[in-house]
Amino acid sequence: MDEISLVEEAKKGSRNALNQLLTENYSIVKGYIVKMTGDPNLAQDIIQETMLRACVNISKFKPNAKFSTWLITIATNVYRDMLRKKHPMELIEETLETKEVGPEEAFQIKAEYKEALDILLSLPYKKRSVFILKHYYGYKYEEIAQILSCPIGTVRSRLHNCIEYIVSEMERRELING
């Protein structure tokens, strides 16, 4: 059954169809939120809330976009709500505290990963989300604009500024040569 048919069946009350939609798109939402938060435990809370909201609001889904786009929009809103409740620096500090250092032979790789994650997490969520949606998931500018409820020009601007910042930070931290 294709996605549109599954959505129609889910709207009619089919638990199987809804479960299939959520299952097929779970890894996309999970990957996005883990990258946004940098914390798998926090991500799990956001994912659960996202899936719950999708179940409750399935009748509001309009199939003019992919179901995964709708789920990412919900997840972004859940994350945004969480950020409003908690100061972003507190969230970043908690996230970085949960990172474990691997064995000695993997230390350098993990250290570089942590530096890159630090850079990504230091960005405001609006810029970070554009970067993750574009470069990790390959969403088009139009889809990102829809997910984040902003103009395409804003998406392009945020992405440009984000990349400039990441490159300059990586050069400053000597992770890449300038």
Beta strands, then each sheet from edge to edge (+ up, - down):
end
